Amino acid sequence: MITYVERRPGKTRDCRRIWAVSDGRAGNARQAEALAAALSPRAEALHLEPRAPWRWLAPRRLPASACAFGDAFATHLDDTPDVAIGCGRQAALATRLAGARGARTVQILDPRIDPRLWDLVVVPEHDRLRGPNVLVVRGSLHPVDDAWLADARDAFPALGDLPGPRTAVLLGGDSRHGRFDVAAFAALADRLDVVTQRDGGSLLLTASRRTSPEVRDALRARYAERAALVWIDERNGANPYAGMLGWADRIVCSSDSVNMLSEACATRAPVFVYAPGPLDGAPQRFVDGLLADGRARAFEDALPDFDVVPLRETARIAAEVRERLGVRV
């Protein structure tokens, strides 16, 4: 029988090195790196390259788990950080390995095994996991705040010259919780055309990593010659997503992406959720919460202006991590 012992912080200690660990996927990397950066400007990002058989069973430990991510990571383990922050299943194994070497550990997202194997676990409010070492966040962690938005405007100044209202449209894609297909995009585009014909201004649209090739093709065919900005992939130049958030007067976001909705709601722009249909499980609870408290509204046939309070959780979670782990930078 295995007995799990909850790890508790000792006295406050200096934190000189922080890892932000992920499998490199955008959603996981962004959360781990945002929290690490909020704790320390000296945070180091590590993107893992998991090997079989460990990648199939992570975060469970097998014999020789120190080899799970190759020689480079094994070498890193010899120089253990003060705090290791991970997001995603592969990172959960990596942070466990760092914890066994003495690092304080923070796991973002439910690891699906006993959370007491980490010092702290951070989960979105719409997930069910709770416990004495579990911190609950609305949506996902990200770097979006006033300074980040100012930098984004500086990086994409041409967007600020477009006539307003500037409507940023963030397109997601299919997931295990729901679909965003060509029919859904066409229905959204019909509504956008009615609104922009009535309100004028500029339409800025971007695909995301989950947007299907079919929806990308439909986006290109419908708006490549009509919208002020269409970004489909790197062939269209630098990804303008940050600039779109920075300059948007209003934001329309498909309901399938908790990450994009969280970042849109961290701006000072009104956010409108386009839902082609109900989602399964936790993402729908997140959307329902945004609509219930008025931070976002459903996109139907208009995009009215309304007062908003930015939804920003990263700084709060970072402060709680400092307190709970007894670390300072």
KOLGUBA-838984 format. One record per residue (C-alpha): x, y, z; chain; residue number from 1. Coordinates in Angstrom, 2 decimals, decimal comma. Layout:
// residues N
<rec px="X" py="Y" pz="Z" c="A" k="NUM"/>
...
END
This chain:
// residues 329
<rec px="0,00" py="0,00" pz="0,00" c="A" k="1"/>
<rec px="1,23" py="3,52" pz="-0,88" c="A" k="2"/>
<rec px="0,74" py="6,23" pz="1,70" c="A" k="3"/>
<rec px="0,57" py="9,80" pz="0,39" c="A" k="4"/>
<rec px="1,86" py="12,54" pz="2,66" c="A" k="5"/>
<rec px="0,74" py="16,10" pz="1,99" c="A" k="6"/>
<rec px="3,76" py="18,36" pz="1,54" c="A" k="7"/>
<rec px="3,64" py="21,57" pz="3,55" c="A" k="8"/>
<rec px="5,73" py="24,72" pz="3,19" c="A" k="9"/>
<rec px="8,41" py="25,45" pz="5,72" c="A" k="10"/>
<rec px="9,91" py="28,82" pz="6,45" c="A" k="11"/>
<rec px="10,13" py="31,46" pz="3,75" c="A" k="12"/>
<rec px="13,12" py="30,99" pz="1,47" c="A" k="13"/>
<rec px="14,61" py="32,80" pz="-1,49" c="A" k="14"/>
<rec px="13,56" py="31,54" pz="-4,92" c="A" k="15"/>
<rec px="16,34" py="31,98" pz="-7,45" c="A" k="16"/>
<rec px="15,29" py="29,57" pz="-10,22" c="A" k="17"/>
<rec px="11,87" py="28,65" pz="-11,56" c="A" k="18"/>
<rec px="11,02" py="26,17" pz="-14,28" c="A" k="19"/>
<rec px="7,95" py="26,48" pz="-16,51" c="A" k="20"/>
<rec px="7,51" py="22,96" pz="-17,87" c="A" k="21"/>
<rec px="5,16" py="21,80" pz="-20,63" c="A" k="22"/>
<rec px="4,92" py="19,57" pz="-23,66" c="A" k="23"/>
<rec px="5,23" py="22,71" pz="-25,82" c="A" k="24"/>
<rec px="1,59" py="22,77" pz="-26,86" c="A" k="25"/>
<rec px="0,39" py="26,36" pz="-26,94" c="A" k="26"/>
<rec px="-2,30" py="26,09" pz="-24,27" c="A" k="27"/>
<rec px="-0,10" py="24,24" pz="-21,79" c="A" k="28"/>
<rec px="3,06" py="26,28" pz="-22,40" c="A" k="29"/>
<rec px="1,19" py="29,58" pz="-22,09" c="A" k="30"/>
<rec px="-0,27" py="28,73" pz="-18,69" c="A" k="31"/>
<rec px="2,94" py="27,40" pz="-17,14" c="A" k="32"/>
<rec px="5,05" py="30,24" pz="-18,51" c="A" k="33"/>
<rec px="2,55" py="32,93" pz="-17,50" c="A" k="34"/>
<rec px="2,50" py="31,78" pz="-13,88" c="A" k="35"/>
<rec px="6,28" py="31,37" pz="-13,76" c="A" k="36"/>
<rec px="6,81" py="34,86" pz="-15,21" c="A" k="37"/>
<rec px="4,40" py="36,31" pz="-12,66" c="A" k="38"/>
<rec px="6,58" py="34,79" pz="-9,93" c="A" k="39"/>
<rec px="9,99" py="35,72" pz="-11,31" c="A" k="40"/>
<rec px="11,60" py="37,39" pz="-14,35" c="A" k="41"/>
<rec px="14,23" py="34,65" pz="-14,19" c="A" k="42"/>
<rec px="11,83" py="31,85" pz="-15,10" c="A" k="43"/>
<rec px="13,14" py="29,24" pz="-17,52" c="A" k="44"/>
<rec px="10,80" py="27,55" pz="-20,04" c="A" k="45"/>
<rec px="11,35" py="23,83" pz="-20,69" c="A" k="46"/>
<rec px="9,51" py="22,04" pz="-23,51" c="A" k="47"/>
<rec px="9,55" py="18,30" pz="-23,05" c="A" k="48"/>
<rec px="10,15" py="15,54" pz="-25,58" c="A" k="49"/>
<rec px="8,54" py="12,52" pz="-23,92" c="A" k="50"/>
<rec px="9,72" py="9,01" pz="-24,73" c="A" k="51"/>
<rec px="7,90" py="5,71" pz="-24,67" c="A" k="52"/>
<rec px="6,74" py="4,12" pz="-22,48" c="A" k="53"/>
<rec px="6,61" py="7,02" pz="-20,05" c="A" k="54"/>
<rec px="4,67" py="9,34" pz="-22,35" c="A" k="55"/>
<rec px="1,76" py="6,88" pz="-22,33" c="A" k="56"/>
<rec px="1,57" py="6,58" pz="-18,55" c="A" k="57"/>
<rec px="2,58" py="10,06" pz="-17,33" c="A" k="58"/>
<rec px="2,29" py="11,36" pz="-14,66" c="A" k="59"/>
<rec px="2,72" py="7,94" pz="-13,12" c="A" k="60"/>
<rec px="6,31" py="7,08" pz="-12,33" c="A" k="61"/>
<rec px="7,96" py="3,99" pz="-13,76" c="A" k="62"/>
<rec px="11,45" py="2,64" pz="-13,14" c="A" k="63"/>
<rec px="14,08" py="4,91" pz="-14,73" c="A" k="64"/>
<rec px="11,58" py="7,75" pz="-15,09" c="A" k="65"/>
<rec px="14,47" py="10,22" pz="-15,07" c="A" k="66"/>
<rec px="15,01" py="9,07" pz="-18,68" c="A" k="67"/>
<rec px="11,43" py="9,88" pz="-19,71" c="A" k="68"/>
<rec px="12,35" py="13,13" pz="-21,46" c="A" k="69"/>
<rec px="15,85" py="12,43" pz="-22,75" c="A" k="70"/>
<rec px="19,37" py="13,28" pz="-21,72" c="A" k="71"/>
<rec px="18,90" py="17,06" pz="-21,74" c="A" k="72"/>
<rec px="16,12" py="16,93" pz="-19,15" c="A" k="73"/>
<rec px="18,01" py="14,40" pz="-17,06" c="A" k="74"/>
<rec px="20,92" py="16,85" pz="-17,00" c="A" k="75"/>
<rec px="18,57" py="19,64" pz="-15,94" c="A" k="76"/>
<rec px="17,40" py="17,49" pz="-13,04" c="A" k="77"/>
<rec px="20,94" py="17,51" pz="-11,70" c="A" k="78"/>
<rec px="20,55" py="21,27" pz="-11,22" c="A" k="79"/>
<rec px="17,16" py="21,28" pz="-9,56" c="A" k="80"/>
<rec px="15,20" py="24,57" pz="-9,50" c="A" k="81"/>
<rec px="13,64" py="26,09" pz="-6,42" c="A" k="82"/>
<rec px="10,16" py="25,85" pz="-7,96" c="A" k="83"/>
<rec px="8,96" py="23,69" pz="-10,86" c="A" k="84"/>
<rec px="5,66" py="24,68" pz="-12,48" c="A" k="85"/>
<rec px="4,09" py="22,32" pz="-14,97" c="A" k="86"/>
<rec px="0,97" py="22,27" pz="-17,12" c="A" k="87"/>
<rec px="-0,37" py="19,14" pz="-18,74" c="A" k="88"/>
<rec px="0,07" py="15,43" pz="-18,18" c="A" k="89"/>
<rec px="3,66" py="15,13" pz="-19,40" c="A" k="90"/>
<rec px="4,74" py="18,10" pz="-17,32" c="A" k="91"/>
<rec px="3,11" py="16,55" pz="-14,27" c="A" k="92"/>
<rec px="5,64" py="13,71" pz="-14,45" c="A" k="93"/>
<rec px="8,50" py="16,17" pz="-14,95" c="A" k="94"/>
<rec px="7,50" py="18,23" pz="-11,92" c="A" k="95"/>
<rec px="7,19" py="15,06" pz="-9,83" c="A" k="96"/>
<rec px="10,75" py="14,18" pz="-10,78" c="A" k="97"/>
<rec px="11,93" py="17,68" pz="-9,85" c="A" k="98"/>
<rec px="10,02" py="17,45" pz="-6,57" c="A" k="99"/>
<rec px="11,83" py="14,24" pz="-5,73" c="A" k="100"/>
<rec px="15,07" py="16,25" pz="-6,06" c="A" k="101"/>
<rec px="13,87" py="18,93" pz="-3,64" c="A" k="102"/>
<rec px="12,00" py="21,44" pz="-5,82" c="A" k="103"/>
<rec px="8,68" py="22,91" pz="-4,69" c="A" k="104"/>
<rec px="6,10" py="21,83" pz="-7,26" c="A" k="105"/>
<rec px="3,01" py="23,40" pz="-8,82" c="A" k="106"/>
<rec px="0,89" py="21,45" pz="-11,28" c="A" k="107"/>
<rec px="-1,62" py="23,30" pz="-13,48" c="A" k="108"/>
<rec px="-4,69" py="21,23" pz="-14,51" c="A" k="109"/>
<rec px="-5,97" py="18,11" pz="-12,83" c="A" k="110"/>
<rec px="-3,20" py="15,48" pz="-12,95" c="A" k="111"/>
<rec px="-5,80" py="12,70" pz="-12,64" c="A" k="112"/>
<rec px="-3,90" py="11,13" pz="-9,76" c="A" k="113"/>
<rec px="-3,59" py="12,13" pz="-6,12" c="A" k="114"/>
<rec px="-3,01" py="15,93" pz="-6,04" c="A" k="115"/>
<rec px="-1,00" py="15,60" pz="-2,83" c="A" k="116"/>
<rec px="1,93" py="14,37" pz="-4,91" c="A" k="117"/>
<rec px="2,53" py="18,07" pz="-5,69" c="A" k="118"/>
<rec px="2,84" py="20,97" pz="-3,29" c="A" k="119"/>
<rec px="0,06" py="22,83" pz="-5,10" c="A" k="120"/>
<rec px="-2,34" py="22,03" pz="-7,93" c="A" k="121"/>
<rec px="-4,08" py="24,81" pz="-9,89" c="A" k="122"/>
<rec px="-7,36" py="23,94" pz="-11,58" c="A" k="123"/>
<rec px="-10,03" py="25,96" pz="-13,38" c="A" k="124"/>
<rec px="-13,19" py="26,64" pz="-11,44" c="A" k="125"/>
<rec px="-15,29" py="24,67" pz="-13,92" c="A" k="126"/>
<rec px="-13,36" py="21,47" pz="-13,09" c="A" k="127"/>
<rec px="-14,40" py="19,34" pz="-10,12" c="A" k="128"/>
<rec px="-11,10" py="18,77" pz="-8,31" c="A" k="129"/>
<rec px="-10,86" py="20,35" pz="-4,86" c="A" k="130"/>
<rec px="-8,55" py="19,80" pz="-1,89" c="A" k="131"/>
<rec px="-6,43" py="21,52" pz="0,75" c="A" k="132"/>
<rec px="-3,55" py="22,11" pz="-1,70" c="A" k="133"/>
<rec px="-5,77" py="22,92" pz="-4,71" c="A" k="134"/>
<rec px="-5,98" py="26,52" pz="-5,95" c="A" k="135"/>
<rec px="-9,01" py="27,39" pz="-8,06" c="A" k="136"/>
<rec px="-8,84" py="29,83" pz="-10,97" c="A" k="137"/>
<rec px="-11,56" py="31,15" pz="-13,26" c="A" k="138"/>
<rec px="-10,70" py="30,06" pz="-16,76" c="A" k="139"/>
<rec px="-7,05" py="29,63" pz="-17,64" c="A" k="140"/>
<rec px="-3,83" py="31,39" pz="-16,65" c="A" k="141"/>
<rec px="-2,27" py="33,78" pz="-19,18" c="A" k="142"/>
<rec px="-0,03" py="36,88" pz="-19,37" c="A" k="143"/>
<rec px="-2,71" py="39,38" pz="-20,46" c="A" k="144"/>
<rec px="-2,75" py="42,56" pz="-18,36" c="A" k="145"/>
<rec px="-2,47" py="46,29" pz="-19,10" c="A" k="146"/>
<rec px="1,30" py="46,15" pz="-19,68" c="A" k="147"/>
<rec px="0,97" py="43,14" pz="-21,98" c="A" k="148"/>
<rec px="-1,78" py="44,87" pz="-23,97" c="A" k="149"/>
<rec px="0,32" py="48,05" pz="-24,27" c="A" k="150"/>
<rec px="3,23" py="46,01" pz="-25,62" c="A" k="151"/>
<rec px="0,85" py="44,34" pz="-28,07" c="A" k="152"/>
<rec px="-0,34" py="47,70" pz="-29,37" c="A" k="153"/>
<rec px="3,27" py="48,82" pz="-29,79" c="A" k="154"/>
<rec px="4,07" py="45,65" pz="-31,74" c="A" k="155"/>
<rec px="1,13" py="46,11" pz="-34,15" c="A" k="156"/>
<rec px="0,67" py="49,88" pz="-34,51" c="A" k="157"/>
<rec px="-1,01" py="49,65" pz="-37,92" c="A" k="158"/>
<rec px="-4,07" py="48,05" pz="-36,35" c="A" k="159"/>
<rec px="-4,63" py="51,22" pz="-34,36" c="A" k="160"/>
<rec px="-5,03" py="53,18" pz="-37,61" c="A" k="161"/>
<rec px="-7,98" py="51,07" pz="-38,76" c="A" k="162"/>
<rec px="-11,40" py="52,71" pz="-38,49" c="A" k="163"/>
<rec px="-13,48" py="51,76" pz="-35,49" c="A" k="164"/>
<rec px="-15,20" py="50,00" pz="-34,09" c="A" k="165"/>
<rec px="-12,51" py="47,35" pz="-34,49" c="A" k="166"/>
<rec px="-14,12" py="43,92" pz="-34,07" c="A" k="167"/>
<rec px="-11,68" py="41,12" pz="-33,29" c="A" k="168"/>
<rec px="-13,00" py="37,65" pz="-34,11" c="A" k="169"/>
<rec px="-11,24" py="34,65" pz="-32,52" c="A" k="170"/>
<rec px="-12,03" py="31,32" pz="-34,15" c="A" k="171"/>
<rec px="-11,53" py="28,04" pz="-32,37" c="A" k="172"/>
<rec px="-12,22" py="24,55" pz="-33,66" c="A" k="173"/>
<rec px="-13,44" py="21,08" pz="-32,91" c="A" k="174"/>
<rec px="-12,73" py="19,58" pz="-29,52" c="A" k="175"/>
<rec px="-13,97" py="16,64" pz="-27,51" c="A" k="176"/>
<rec px="-16,49" py="19,02" pz="-25,93" c="A" k="177"/>
<rec px="-18,08" py="20,38" pz="-29,12" c="A" k="178"/>
<rec px="-17,77" py="21,16" pz="-32,81" c="A" k="179"/>
<rec px="-16,90" py="24,30" pz="-34,73" c="A" k="180"/>
<rec px="-17,24" py="23,34" pz="-38,38" c="A" k="181"/>
<rec px="-17,85" py="25,08" pz="-41,70" c="A" k="182"/>
<rec px="-21,57" py="25,38" pz="-41,05" c="A" k="183"/>
<rec px="-20,91" py="27,02" pz="-37,67" c="A" k="184"/>
<rec px="-18,44" py="29,44" pz="-39,27" c="A" k="185"/>
<rec px="-20,92" py="30,34" pz="-42,03" c="A" k="186"/>
<rec px="-23,64" py="31,10" pz="-39,47" c="A" k="187"/>
<rec px="-21,20" py="33,27" pz="-37,51" c="A" k="188"/>
<rec px="-20,09" py="35,07" pz="-40,68" c="A" k="189"/>
<rec px="-23,69" py="35,84" pz="-41,63" c="A" k="190"/>
<rec px="-24,18" py="37,58" pz="-38,28" c="A" k="191"/>
<rec px="-20,87" py="39,43" pz="-38,56" c="A" k="192"/>
<rec px="-21,80" py="40,73" pz="-42,01" c="A" k="193"/>
<rec px="-25,09" py="42,13" pz="-40,73" c="A" k="194"/>
<rec px="-23,39" py="43,85" pz="-37,80" c="A" k="195"/>
<rec px="-20,51" py="45,35" pz="-39,79" c="A" k="196"/>
<rec px="-22,86" py="46,57" pz="-42,52" c="A" k="197"/>
<rec px="-24,87" py="48,38" pz="-39,84" c="A" k="198"/>
<rec px="-22,03" py="49,58" pz="-37,58" c="A" k="199"/>
<rec px="-19,16" py="50,06" pz="-40,04" c="A" k="200"/>
<rec px="-15,66" py="49,83" pz="-38,65" c="A" k="201"/>
<rec px="-13,06" py="47,11" pz="-39,22" c="A" k="202"/>
<rec px="-13,27" py="43,34" pz="-39,01" c="A" k="203"/>
<rec px="-10,18" py="41,43" pz="-37,85" c="A" k="204"/>
<rec px="-10,34" py="37,63" pz="-37,91" c="A" k="205"/>
<rec px="-7,86" py="34,98" pz="-36,82" c="A" k="206"/>
<rec px="-7,80" py="31,21" pz="-36,89" c="A" k="207"/>
<rec px="-6,26" py="29,23" pz="-34,04" c="A" k="208"/>
<rec px="-4,27" py="26,02" pz="-33,87" c="A" k="209"/>
<rec px="-7,49" py="23,97" pz="-33,58" c="A" k="210"/>
<rec px="-9,26" py="25,59" pz="-36,53" c="A" k="211"/>
<rec px="-9,77" py="22,88" pz="-39,15" c="A" k="212"/>
<rec px="-8,39" py="23,18" pz="-42,71" c="A" k="213"/>
<rec px="-11,98" py="23,33" pz="-43,98" c="A" k="214"/>
<rec px="-12,86" py="26,28" pz="-41,76" c="A" k="215"/>
<rec px="-9,58" py="27,99" pz="-42,67" c="A" k="216"/>
<rec px="-10,47" py="27,62" pz="-46,35" c="A" k="217"/>
<rec px="-13,96" py="29,03" pz="-45,70" c="A" k="218"/>
<rec px="-12,44" py="31,96" pz="-43,78" c="A" k="219"/>
<rec px="-10,07" py="32,71" pz="-46,63" c="A" k="220"/>
<rec px="-12,75" py="32,47" pz="-49,29" c="A" k="221"/>
<rec px="-15,22" py="34,70" pz="-47,48" c="A" k="222"/>
<rec px="-13,02" py="37,42" pz="-46,01" c="A" k="223"/>
<rec px="-9,58" py="37,51" pz="-47,64" c="A" k="224"/>
<rec px="-10,65" py="40,43" pz="-49,85" c="A" k="225"/>
<rec px="-13,23" py="41,97" pz="-47,54" c="A" k="226"/>
<rec px="-11,97" py="42,15" pz="-43,94" c="A" k="227"/>
<rec px="-9,35" py="44,57" pz="-42,65" c="A" k="228"/>
<rec px="-7,29" py="41,60" pz="-41,40" c="A" k="229"/>
<rec px="-7,44" py="37,85" pz="-41,92" c="A" k="230"/>
<rec px="-4,79" py="35,63" pz="-40,35" c="A" k="231"/>
<rec px="-4,88" py="31,94" pz="-41,19" c="A" k="232"/>
<rec px="-1,33" py="30,73" pz="-40,64" c="A" k="233"/>
<rec px="2,31" py="31,85" pz="-40,81" c="A" k="234"/>
<rec px="2,06" py="32,43" pz="-44,56" c="A" k="235"/>
<rec px="0,05" py="35,54" pz="-43,66" c="A" k="236"/>
<rec px="2,98" py="36,94" pz="-41,66" c="A" k="237"/>
<rec px="3,45" py="37,37" pz="-37,94" c="A" k="238"/>
<rec px="0,53" py="36,18" pz="-35,82" c="A" k="239"/>
<rec px="-1,43" py="39,36" pz="-34,96" c="A" k="240"/>
<rec px="-3,43" py="37,78" pz="-32,12" c="A" k="241"/>
<rec px="-1,85" py="39,93" pz="-29,39" c="A" k="242"/>
<rec px="-2,35" py="43,10" pz="-31,45" c="A" k="243"/>
<rec px="-5,96" py="42,19" pz="-32,06" c="A" k="244"/>
<rec px="-6,58" py="41,90" pz="-28,32" c="A" k="245"/>
<rec px="-4,70" py="45,14" pz="-27,71" c="A" k="246"/>
<rec px="-6,59" py="47,22" pz="-30,27" c="A" k="247"/>
<rec px="-10,05" py="45,61" pz="-30,20" c="A" k="248"/>
<rec px="-13,07" py="47,75" pz="-29,39" c="A" k="249"/>
<rec px="-15,08" py="44,53" pz="-29,06" c="A" k="250"/>
<rec px="-14,25" py="40,84" pz="-29,29" c="A" k="251"/>
<rec px="-16,23" py="37,91" pz="-30,68" c="A" k="252"/>
<rec px="-14,93" py="34,48" pz="-29,62" c="A" k="253"/>
<rec px="-16,18" py="31,01" pz="-30,39" c="A" k="254"/>
<rec px="-17,32" py="29,21" pz="-27,27" c="A" k="255"/>
<rec px="-15,08" py="26,14" pz="-27,62" c="A" k="256"/>
<rec px="-11,81" py="27,70" pz="-26,38" c="A" k="257"/>
<rec px="-11,48" py="28,35" pz="-22,64" c="A" k="258"/>
<rec px="-7,99" py="29,77" pz="-23,22" c="A" k="259"/>
<rec px="-9,06" py="32,32" pz="-25,86" c="A" k="260"/>
<rec px="-12,14" py="33,32" pz="-23,89" c="A" k="261"/>
<rec px="-10,04" py="33,79" pz="-20,76" c="A" k="262"/>
<rec px="-7,59" py="36,05" pz="-22,58" c="A" k="263"/>
<rec px="-10,35" py="37,99" pz="-24,35" c="A" k="264"/>
<rec px="-12,04" py="38,59" pz="-20,99" c="A" k="265"/>
<rec px="-8,76" py="39,91" pz="-19,56" c="A" k="266"/>
<rec px="-8,95" py="42,91" pz="-21,90" c="A" k="267"/>
<rec px="-11,09" py="45,98" pz="-21,32" c="A" k="268"/>
<rec px="-13,22" py="45,25" pz="-24,39" c="A" k="269"/>
<rec px="-16,75" py="43,81" pz="-24,35" c="A" k="270"/>
<rec px="-16,66" py="40,11" pz="-25,20" c="A" k="271"/>
<rec px="-19,35" py="38,25" pz="-27,14" c="A" k="272"/>
<rec px="-19,52" py="34,46" pz="-27,20" c="A" k="273"/>
<rec px="-20,63" py="32,71" pz="-30,35" c="A" k="274"/>
<rec px="-21,96" py="29,22" pz="-29,60" c="A" k="275"/>
<rec px="-23,12" py="27,08" pz="-32,53" c="A" k="276"/>
<rec px="-24,43" py="24,59" pz="-29,98" c="A" k="277"/>
<rec px="-24,03" py="23,47" pz="-26,38" c="A" k="278"/>
<rec px="-20,67" py="22,14" pz="-25,20" c="A" k="279"/>
<rec px="-20,14" py="19,06" pz="-23,10" c="A" k="280"/>
<rec px="-18,99" py="19,32" pz="-19,50" c="A" k="281"/>
<rec px="-16,62" py="21,83" pz="-17,98" c="A" k="282"/>
<rec px="-16,21" py="24,33" pz="-20,88" c="A" k="283"/>
<rec px="-19,96" py="24,94" pz="-20,92" c="A" k="284"/>
<rec px="-19,88" py="25,67" pz="-17,19" c="A" k="285"/>
<rec px="-17,16" py="28,26" pz="-17,82" c="A" k="286"/>
<rec px="-19,17" py="29,94" pz="-20,59" c="A" k="287"/>
<rec px="-22,30" py="29,91" pz="-18,44" c="A" k="288"/>
<rec px="-20,37" py="31,63" pz="-15,64" c="A" k="289"/>
<rec px="-19,12" py="34,40" pz="-17,94" c="A" k="290"/>
<rec px="-22,64" py="35,04" pz="-19,20" c="A" k="291"/>
<rec px="-24,17" py="34,89" pz="-15,73" c="A" k="292"/>
<rec px="-21,85" py="37,50" pz="-14,21" c="A" k="293"/>
<rec px="-22,01" py="39,79" pz="-17,24" c="A" k="294"/>
<rec px="-18,35" py="39,67" pz="-18,28" c="A" k="295"/>
<rec px="-19,46" py="38,31" pz="-21,64" c="A" k="296"/>
<rec px="-22,67" py="38,25" pz="-23,61" c="A" k="297"/>
<rec px="-24,03" py="35,89" pz="-26,21" c="A" k="298"/>
<rec px="-23,52" py="37,05" pz="-29,81" c="A" k="299"/>
<rec px="-26,90" py="37,16" pz="-31,44" c="A" k="300"/>
<rec px="-27,63" py="40,07" pz="-33,77" c="A" k="301"/>
<rec px="-25,75" py="43,04" pz="-32,27" c="A" k="302"/>
<rec px="-22,51" py="43,98" pz="-30,51" c="A" k="303"/>
<rec px="-23,54" py="46,71" pz="-28,05" c="A" k="304"/>
<rec px="-20,99" py="48,44" pz="-25,87" c="A" k="305"/>
<rec px="-21,14" py="47,61" pz="-22,14" c="A" k="306"/>
<rec px="-18,97" py="48,24" pz="-19,09" c="A" k="307"/>
<rec px="-16,56" py="45,48" pz="-18,16" c="A" k="308"/>
<rec px="-14,16" py="44,53" pz="-15,39" c="A" k="309"/>
<rec px="-11,18" py="42,58" pz="-16,80" c="A" k="310"/>
<rec px="-10,98" py="38,98" pz="-15,63" c="A" k="311"/>
<rec px="-7,34" py="38,52" pz="-14,56" c="A" k="312"/>
<rec px="-6,38" py="35,66" pz="-12,30" c="A" k="313"/>
<rec px="-2,67" py="35,07" pz="-12,89" c="A" k="314"/>
<rec px="-1,38" py="37,70" pz="-10,46" c="A" k="315"/>
<rec px="-3,75" py="36,46" pz="-7,73" c="A" k="316"/>
<rec px="-2,66" py="32,87" pz="-8,17" c="A" k="317"/>
<rec px="1,02" py="33,90" pz="-8,19" c="A" k="318"/>
<rec px="0,56" py="35,73" pz="-4,89" c="A" k="319"/>
<rec px="-1,13" py="32,69" pz="-3,38" c="A" k="320"/>
<rec px="1,66" py="30,41" pz="-4,61" c="A" k="321"/>
<rec px="4,25" py="32,66" pz="-2,94" c="A" k="322"/>
<rec px="2,34" py="32,58" pz="0,33" c="A" k="323"/>
<rec px="1,54" py="28,88" pz="0,34" c="A" k="324"/>
<rec px="5,02" py="27,76" pz="-0,67" c="A" k="325"/>
<rec px="6,81" py="30,33" pz="1,48" c="A" k="326"/>
<rec px="9,03" py="31,60" pz="-1,35" c="A" k="327"/>
<rec px="10,18" py="35,07" pz="-2,31" c="A" k="328"/>
<rec px="12,00" py="36,39" pz="-5,38" c="A" k="329"/>
END
